[in-house]
Amino acid sequence: MMKISKNLLQIVLVGGILVCFAFSFWTYLRTPKIAFVRSSVIIENYQGMKEAKTTFDQKSKEWTKNIDTLGARYTRLNNYLINNKGSLSKLEIKKLENEISQKASDYKSYTTEIDKIAKDENDKLTQGAFNQINSFIERYSKEHNIDIVIGTTLSGSVLYGADKIDITDKVLEGLNKSYR
Amino acid sequence: MSMFRIYQISVLMAIFCYSCKQNTISSEQDYYKWIGDKSNHLTLSKTIAGVKITVKFLPPEYLAYNELKNRISTKIIRDSLTKVYKRSRTFLVSFSLDDKTNKEAPDIMYRDISSLEDYNQRFEDLTFNIGNYLQLKTANNIYVPVLHTFENTYGITPNRSIYLVFSSNGTSQDDLLLSSKIELVFNDLIFSTGISYFSFDKSEIDNTPHINFWKR
């Protein structure tokens, strides 16, 4: 009788240990794996974002040159009228005033249009780079079985993150490697 | 000559013949399959935010074959036409949606489109303005496409393709044709996938198999 109860106890003990082990393993599998990324570091150092910014800056320079040219034409005509008003006929003055008014209107329309185009293009360029970053993070997370990736922002949505779940450097390295 | 010597020579000849055969393909389907095989590095693709961009390099001999395939032609004509195509670089760029996003907006043309104006702009960009977004870079020069054709499938397929041809256009032809690496750069302001680079090595371009299935 004693022997039977001793064996039963051993079986119950081993069974209990196995159940505990299985439960711990199941809990480990169910616990989401979390990582975070320092978003500002990624945005500042990703090659794609830098190149998008360079492309936009080049276009901005071109637009600024055109705006300066239009502005210079207007200023030149205006100065000519001011300096020569005394020696011009009424008809010539009227003609010049109309031309100056037209130049002013062209300048205003062009700057308004360029403002809209510049904003549009800047948005598209940066959105494209963000899309690349997000797609890469999605691929990286799937490869490394990460369930949630949190991005830190300047407003401090993540107040603290342990180094072991900071994947910023790895993401940045992989991103730049896959860019070109 | 001993039997062993004869055997050695036969084995060497068999190996030689086999390696020669490796560099020719005997049907159009197999050839297209070879070009589309990513391990041959003539077809590259990237998927960004659900949009898949595939760039395929089209070998000059294949382009000549395409032009002559329904006609019987002599070797002189084939070689002459191939030589013409060798003076430029031709690519097929395709846009499609990956499987996950296909259910929401099956046709790439409607992806993120909220008005008729947006659709018209996208159509115009793909048809007329694509040269502003796709360029070819070598170490020393940047090339814009001299020809581009947007293949509008009118909704028959959810994907769209563009043929692009780059030629030397007054700059050094040697640079375009002899550069060890050429990069197709897509500055995507149409589908907002950012700036993507597709790199092709000259060694892989030169390694395309010869066509052995001309109409005779």
Interface residues (C-beta under 8 A of the other chain):
Chain A: G48 E51 A52 T55 E121 K124 L125 Q127 G128 A129 F130 N131 Q132 N134 S135 Y179 R180
Chain B: T47 I48 A49 E183 N187 D188 L189 S192 T193 G194 I195 S196 Y197 S199
